[in-house]
Amino acid sequence: MAIPNYYVPLLRWRAGEYRALKRLSDAPRQRTVPLIEVLPPDYDFALRQPKKHIDEQLKPFAKQVEDHWQNRPALIDAVKIDAVTRMGDGRHPLTFIFDEARAKGLDLVPVTALDRDAGYQQSVQGIVAANTRGIGLRCGLEEALDPNFEANVRGLLVQLGCPANTVDILLDLRNPKFDPQDALIAIIASVLASSGIFASARSVTMLATSFPDSLTSLQYGLDFLPRREWMLYKALIAALPDPARRPGFGDYAVAAVEFPKGDMRFMRGSPNVRYAVDDAWLVAKAKRQKSNNNRAYPGLCGALVASDRFAGSAFSEGSKYIDGCRLGTEKMGNPTTWKWVATNHHITKVVADLARLSGT
């Protein structure tokens, strides 16, 4: 698998995200390689225990990928699952996922990092030996600035039995301090030029997000959030000298670095629709009601469609649903509905942005 010129959205594997992938049209589907974070079971705050055993949580995963992302590559990261967790039969959760995926012929690549525990690395080693598809290597900017970074990476690759030219490096900036942008670009450029591992890797992708943890600061009605990671990427590509390797682009789609944690019985946000436009997200937001929050969605969709930034109902399945909700031909939906709508449109928009940037 090679990622250059592909878009790498980081997606937490929940219904809204995988339904967004399934509804992509062929063009964005062919240019997207999702980085999927496998999630542990949700926590039951009433019973003070996980809602599911890890076996029950992960058993449907391979089938869900087969149903929603058939015959397409994806990067799989189990970092969100506690390091001591094991399946009922003793297997590492990542090993279980790839055993199930291998039986279905899925094109998946395991993701690791320098700081993963010994059990995780042993699982990746076994997957590399069985799959021969290489690995994704996730690293932070500070980590990549370490003078020992290349030596540490090459040592890990020897341990995993993985040649450098089968590694997809994911330079994850998370939500960095974007200003001053020129200074951040200089740091990223120096990292890309400082280590031979970036030159020899199969692919390099810059991953970042500026999506906020909360939308409370946004006004009701329509408001804008700049897509700072996209503006940073465009400026980085323009600033890199011709011989330099240009990284691919990735983001966290329409989500923040950390997703809300806590008792969801008492965590209800305001109804909102997130819609990617040039260099920004257009967010339509309504005041939260004690009940029937979904009744706000036709009005929110109407405001989006009436704006001069709506791409048209034919642009993406997400756009089509927004227009249909406005007209009453689609249901008002629920938070899962609006997650797939926003994510599907976002992926379609970013792929179109990348094609325009590269002239392809």
N, C-alpha and C positions, 0 to 999 in steps of 0.2 A: 504494500500500500504506500502510495506517495501522496503527500498533502499539499505541495506547492500549488498555488492558485485556487486552493479550496478554502472554504469557510469552515471554521471549527467553533460551533456554538457549544458552550458548556451547559448541559441540561441535567437537572435532577430527574431521575426516572420515575415520574408520576404520570397519572393519566393525561393531564393537560399537555405535558411535553411529548409523550409518545403519540398522542392523537394529532398533535401539530405536525410531526414528521410524516405520519401516514397520509396526511392531506396535502403534502407538497406536490406541486406539479413536477413534471419530469426535469425541466431545466434546473431549478434550484436543488432538486434531489441529487442530480448528477454532480453538483459542485459543493456538496455538503458532507463533512465528516464529523459527526457529533462526538463530543467528549462527554460520556455518560457517567455521572456519579451515581453509583448504586447506594441506595439508602437503607438504613436499618429499619426495623419495625417502628411504627409510631408508638408513643408512650401513652398508656391509659392512666390519666391523672386521678381518676376516681378509684381505680383498683391499685394504683401505684406499682404498675408493672408494664412491660411491653405488651402491646395488643396481640402480637404474634410471636411464635418461635421463629428463629432465623430460617429454619427449613421451610416453613410456610411462607415466609416473606420472599425468599429467593426462588422457590420452585417455579413460579410462573415467568421468571425473567426471560429465559431463552425463548419461550414461546411468544412472549410479548414482542421481543426484538424480531423474531421471524414474521410475526403478523404485521408489524408496523414499520419495519425497516428492512424488508426482504432484499437479499442480494446486494446489500450496500455495506461498506466498511464503517466501523465505529471503534472508538477508543473507550476502554472500560476501566474506571478507577473505583476501587473499593475503599478509598481513604475514609469515608464517613462511617464505616463499620468498625466497631471497637476492635482493637488488635487482638484481644484474648478470645474473641468470638470464634466458635467452631460449629460446623454442622453436626447434626445428630450422629453421623457416622465417623466424626473426627476430622473430616476434610476442612481445609481452609475455605472460607466462603468464595474467594476468588477462584480457587481450584474447582469448586463445585460449579460455578457459573460457566467456566470454560469447558469443563467436561460436558455439560449439557449443550453448550453452544457448538462444540465440535461434533456432537452426534447429529446436529441439525445442519451442519455445513455452513455455519455463520462466519462471516469475515470480521472477526473481532481481534483487537490488539490490546494486551494488558498494559496498564499505566502504573508506573512506580515512581519513586523519588529516592534521593540519597538517604533520607531520614526514616524510611519505612523499617519496621522491625524485622528480625530474622525470619519469622514465620511467613511474613508477607513476601520477602525476597525469595524464600525457598519455593513458595507457590508460583511466583513469576518464573523462576528458573525451570520448573517443571512444565509450565505452559509454553515457554520458549522452545524447549526441547520437543514438545509434542506438536506445536503449531507451525514453527519456523516462520512466523510472520513478524518477528521483531517485537519491539516494545515502544511505548510512549514514555518519555522521561519528563516529569513535571518539576520545574525548579522556579524559585523566586529570584527577583532581581538581585537582592543582597547576597543570596547564595551563589549566583553566577558571578558576582564580583570577587568572590573569594579566590585568592591566588592559587589555591589548591583544587579549585573546582574541576579542571580538566583531569587531573590525576585521580581525583575521587570518582569521577564519572567512569573513566577508563577502568579503574579497579572494579567498580560495580559491574561493568559490562563483561569483564573476564569472569567474574563470579557467576553471572547469569548465562554465560555462553552465547553472548549476543554481539555480533560485529557492529561497529559504529555506523556503518552504512545501512543498518536496518533499525535505526533509532529515530523516532519522531520527537524532537525536543519541543516542549510546551513551556515557553517562558511566561510564567503567570505573574503579572504585575498586580493582580487582585484589583483593589481600588486605590491607585497611587495618588500622590499629590501631583496633580496635573500642571500646576503653575509653580514656577515658570516653565512653560512647555519646552523651550529651547534647551534648558538645562537637562530635563528628563530625556529628551531626544539624544543629547550628547552622551548621557550615561548608557542608554540602550545601545547606541552605535558602538561605544567602546567595548561593551560586553560582547557584542556580536563579532567584533574584530579581535578580541583578546584571547580567544580559545580556539584551538584547531578543531575541537569537537563540534563546533557550530558549522564549520566548513565541511566536515566529513559526514555529518548526520544525514539521514535520508530526507528529513524536512525539519524546518524550524518555524514555529508559530508564535507570534506575540499574542497573549491573551490578557484582557483587562476589562474592567467595567467602571462606569461612573453612575450606574443606577443606584439611587439612594435606598437606605434601609427602610425608610418610611416616606409616605406621600403626604404627611400632615402639613408640610410647608406649602403645598400647592393650593392654589385658589380653586373654588368650585367653578364648574364650567370647563373651559379649555385653558390649558397651561402648557408650557414648554419645558422640557428638560434637555439640555445639550447632551449629545452622544460624544462625550469627551474622548473616549477610547478610539472612536472612529476618526475624529479630527486629529488626534495624536498619530494614529497609524498613517494617515495620508501625509502628514508633515514629515514623519520619519522616512517614508519611502522617497519623498522628494529630496530629503537631506542626505541620504546615503550616497556615497560615491559609486560610480559605475562598477568597479570590481567587487564591491561588497555584496554579500549574499542578502537578498531581500526576504524577510520573513513573511509567512502567511499571516492571516488575520483571524483572531478568535475573540469572542466576548462571552458574557454571561446571559446573552439574549435579553429578556425583559425582567431580569432578576438581579438582586444585589448579591454581594459576596456571601453574606450570611442570610439564611432564610429565617423567618420568625420562629422562635421557640417558646413554648409555654402551653398552657391549657387552652386549647382552641375553643372550648365552650365559652371562654370569656375574652377571646381575641377576634373581634369582628371589625374589619376595616371598612372604609367607605367604598361604595360601588365605584369602579373605575374601569376605563378601557384604555389600554396602552397601545399606541400606534406609531411605528417608526416612520419618520420622514427624513428628508435630507438633513444630516448633521444633528438631528434631535429626535426626541419622542414627543409626540403630541398626546397629552393625557387629558381625557375627559373624565371628570370626577363629580360625584354628587354627594350630598350630605347623607350620612348614615341614618337610617330609620330603625325603629325598634323591631320592625317586622317588614316582610315583603320588600327587601332591598332590591330584589331583581327587577322590580317595576321601574327602576330608574334607567335601566339599560336602553330601552328604545329611544328615550330622550337623549342619552349620552351618544348613542350611535347617530342620531339625527344631527347633533351638533358637529360630530366628526365629518359626516358626509357633506354638510353645508359649508365646511371650512374649505379654503382654497388649497389645502394640503392633502386632501383625500385623493388616493391614487386611482380610484375607480373600482367598481365591483369585480372587474375582470382581472385585476392585478394579482390577487392571491385569494386562496380560499378564506383566509381571515377577513379580507376586505369584503368578499361576497357575503359572509355571514353578518358583518356589521350592517351592510346595506339591507339585508333581509330582515334583520331585527328591527331596523328603522321602519320598514314597510309592514312589519307584522307577519311576514312569511317564514320567519325563523323564531324559535322560542327565545324567551328572555334569558334563559340559561342560568348558570350558577358559576361560582369561582373557577371550577375546572373548565367550563366552557370558555370563559374569557381568558384563561391561561393559554388554551390551545389557539384561540383566535389571535391573540397578541403574538404568540411565539411563531405561529405559522406565517403571519405577515412579516414579522421581523426577519426571519430567515430568508424569505423571498426578497425582501428589500435589500438586505446586506449582500446577497449574492449578486443582485443587479448593480449595487454600488461597486462591488469589486470588479465586475465585468466592465463597467464604465471606466474605472480607474486604470485598469490594465489594457483597455482598448480591445477586449476580446468579447 
